[in-house]
Amino acid sequence: MKIDGGTTAWMLVSAALVLLMTPGLAFFYGGMTRAKSVLNMMMMSFVSIVVVTVLWVLYGHSLTFDPAGDGEGFVQKVIGGLDHLGLTGLIDTAYEGLLKETSDNMPNLVYSMFQMTFAIITVALISGAIADRAKFGAWVVFAGVWATVVYFPVAHWVWGGGWLATMGIEDFAGGTVVHINAGAAALALALVLGRRTGWRKEPMRPHNLTLVLLGAALLWFGWFGFNAGSELAVDSTTALAFINTQIATAVAVGGWLIVEKLRDGHATSLGAASGAVAGLVAITPACGFVDPWAAALIGLLAGVACAYAVGLKYRLGFDDSLDVVGVHLVGGVIGAVALGFLANYPFLPQQGKGLFFGGGLGQLGLQVLGPVAVGLYSFVMSWIIGKIIDRTMGFRIGAEQEIAGIDITQHAETGYDLGTVHASGVAALSGSVAGSTAGAPAGTPSAGANGEKTTSKKVEA
């Protein structure tokens, strides 16, 4: 087996960066929920790592990337084969690329690990739409079934030689496979579970914006592996994807904050974090296919459009708790369709270039077909899976449990032991007051807890 050391090292780093994005998402989502839901929200991301890792090793890689024989029939275009169950046949073999045109460059297990991290975060993304109200056990079941029935087939369609790949759809790093897929599933689950108790009647603001910013920072950092790593090599396209990721994200933040300032009179930290994610989502399918100026344009479109799109849930009446639809579905569609206009990768065939670069309407049509096909399939299948779970084991917790807090009712824990903190503060204050008066003569005035004049006798009482 011949491997390239530089490429292998970069892909190992990229896999680690993408894996880091899921804990980053846990912080991002956790901070956006109410304090009584923070642990449950973060646990939904962490358990996604566990479930998807096991399934990926058992059969996920095989269903996604095994060509299912040498034929070009219907089965091969829809789902992969079973030759790599348990990662069989991947040890001591080198990744050769989808069309086997690239030289041996990295071990197949490195490639498998990299792709596994994409499957993990796609599942975790969906959880943001059902914050505060989903049974933890039901979520675990949904994560496993959805990865099997939806993610693995869709990834095969686009990246595993399936029907969308053979038609020529362009998706550099996962605009359709990850973001449109997760966004459509999030919409379906939001409809299946219904609105949170008290939605639009009581405040449901983020409880910890510092966690949100930390999560956004980790996502931004990890996304360089997500996008630039998707070149699966170290070359000029890797550099293009890397810098386009930064450009689009920065411009998207600016676009979102400008909308907030003009619409609401102030720019917020939540807006900055959300704008960053919107830009990262939108540039994902395009990062290795467009010029830097086009990346800036995509980022601006995403920042402005998503800032408005997150308000659609109030007009349409669905409770997408943490704006998965408004950011990931809308942002993913913007990036995928923008490729139909702006694709200008030097090595693309002329028919694969965007409309603005002489590519004609063919590629634009494909860039519309991809999001529609993936979005519809994901929505319908996610709704069916969600309904089956809801009718059998129940997907939503009871109203009393929701009001009490999903952390305590589902996990018997709370994210913040504020009672202990309060008691410790009172004890420390009492000890400080007692110590300051211990050596004073009886009747000497001293400062009470609120600064009022008192005496040592009153303190002792």
URKA-V192030 format. One record per run of one state. SS is the DSSP state (A for helix, B for strand, O for the rest). FROM is the first residue (numbers start at 1). TO is the last residue. Records with the same first field share a line. If there is no record, write none. Layout:
BEGIN
SS: FROM-TO / FROM-TO
END
This chain:
BEGIN
O: 1-4 / 33-34 / 66-73 / 79-84 / 88-93 / 95-106 / 131-133 / 135-135 / 160-162 / 168-174 / 194-208 / 232-235 / 265-268 / 285-291 / 310-311 / 317-323 / 343-349 / 353-354 / 358-360 / 393-395 / 397-398 / 405-405 / 412-417 / 438-444 / 448-452 / 461-461
A: 5-32 / 35-65 / 74-78 / 85-87 / 108-130 / 136-159 / 163-167 / 175-193 / 209-231 / 236-264 / 269-284 / 292-309 / 312-316 / 324-342 / 350-352 / 355-357 / 361-392 / 399-404 / 406-411 / 418-437 / 456-460
B: 94-94 / 107-107 / 134-134 / 396-396 / 445-447 / 453-455
END
